[in-house]
Amino acid sequence: MLLLLTIALLTILTACDNYNEDKINEKAEGNPTPKEILADDENADIFFMGGTVYTNAENIEWVNKEDLTIGEKIGVIKNQTDNSEEFENFTASKLPTGTEIYEPQNKSGSIYIVKLNNEEIPYLGLVEG
């Protein structure tokens, strides 16, 4: 029984970690792409991770009302560009390379916390559906 549970858990974790870095500008399950976001606003403050675009949410009222406490570090920004064709996992339009991304302790939807210059900034996933 324990063996089956372990196999099932490993299968789920492997599936959740399957990022497609080569085709991020294609429409994936209806979510906006970096290309679409930057076409609408060339100054958008976004990063791309795991098939989702995350946008700076520090001016979104309901996000600021969330009790967000930094949890586990999940990655760092690897590239910075304003060219939507160059976006792949952990690429940002404004955040500098090396910026750390954290999951909130009390996960609240598709919100992550970026730590930049000792400031904690919420980023909201742009998810359709």
C-alpha positions in Angstrom: 0.0 0.0 0.0 2.8 2.4 0.9 4.6 1.5 -2.3 1.5 2.4 -4.4 1.0 5.6 -2.6 4.7 6.6 -3.1 4.5 5.8 -6.8 1.3 7.8 -7.2 2.9 10.8 -5.4 6.0 10.6 -7.6 3.9 10.5 -10.7 1.9 13.6 -9.7 5.1 15.5 -8.7 6.8 14.6 -12.0 3.7 15.7 -14.0 3.6 19.0 -12.1 7.2 19.8 -12.9 6.9 19.3 -16.6 7.6 22.8 -18.1 7.6 23.4 -21.8 10.3 26.1 -22.4 10.3 25.9 -26.1 6.8 26.9 -27.0 5.8 29.5 -24.4 4.6 32.1 -26.8 2.0 29.7 -28.2 -1.5 29.9 -26.6 -1.4 27.3 -23.7 -4.7 26.4 -22.3 -6.1 29.9 -22.9 -3.6 31.7 -20.6 -2.1 34.9 -21.9 1.5 34.7 -23.2 4.4 37.1 -22.6 4.0 38.1 -26.3 0.3 39.1 -25.7 1.0 41.0 -22.5 3.9 42.9 -23.8 2.0 43.8 -27.1 -0.7 45.4 -24.9 1.8 47.1 -22.5 5.4 47.3 -23.5 6.2 48.5 -19.9 4.5 45.5 -18.2 6.3 44.2 -15.1 6.0 40.4 -15.6 7.8 37.2 -15.3 7.2 33.8 -16.9 7.2 30.5 -14.9 5.7 27.1 -15.7 3.4 28.2 -18.5 2.0 31.2 -16.7 2.7 34.9 -16.9 2.9 36.6 -13.5 2.3 40.4 -13.2 3.3 42.8 -10.5 0.3 43.0 -8.2 1.4 45.5 -5.6 -1.3 47.9 -6.7 -4.2 45.4 -6.8 -6.3 46.0 -3.7 -7.6 42.5 -3.1 -4.0 41.0 -3.4 -2.8 43.5 -0.8 -5.5 42.4 1.6 -4.2 38.8 1.5 -2.0 37.6 4.4 1.1 36.9 2.5 4.1 35.5 4.4 7.2 34.4 2.5 7.5 30.6 2.4 9.7 28.3 0.4 12.0 29.7 -2.3 10.9 28.2 -5.7 13.4 29.9 -8.0 15.3 32.9 -9.3 15.0 35.1 -12.3 17.5 33.8 -14.9 17.0 36.3 -17.7 15.7 39.8 -18.1 14.4 41.0 -21.5 11.6 43.2 -23.0 11.7 41.0 -26.2 8.7 38.6 -25.9 10.4 36.1 -28.3 13.2 35.6 -25.7 10.9 34.6 -22.8 11.3 31.2 -21.3 11.0 29.9 -17.7 12.2 32.4 -15.1 12.5 35.3 -17.6 11.3 38.7 -16.5 10.7 42.0 -18.2 11.7 44.3 -15.3 13.1 42.1 -12.5 16.9 41.8 -12.5 18.6 38.4 -12.9 19.0 36.7 -9.6 15.8 38.1 -8.1 14.3 35.4 -5.8 10.7 34.1 -6.1 8.9 32.6 -3.1 5.7 30.7 -2.6 3.5 32.2 0.2 3.2 30.1 3.4 -0.5 30.1 3.1 -0.8 29.6 -0.7 -3.5 31.8 -2.1 -4.3 31.0 -5.7 -1.7 32.0 -8.2 0.2 34.5 -6.1 3.9 34.4 -5.6 6.2 36.8 -3.7 9.3 38.3 -5.2 12.0 39.6 -2.9 13.8 42.6 -4.3 16.0 45.1 -2.4 14.6 43.8 0.9 11.1 44.5 -0.3 8.4 41.8 -0.8 6.3 42.3 -3.9 3.3 40.1 -4.8 3.0 38.8 -8.4 -0.3 37.5 -9.6 -0.6 34.7 -12.2 -2.7 35.7 -15.3 -4.8 32.6 -15.6 -7.9 32.3 -17.9 -10.8 30.2 -17.0 
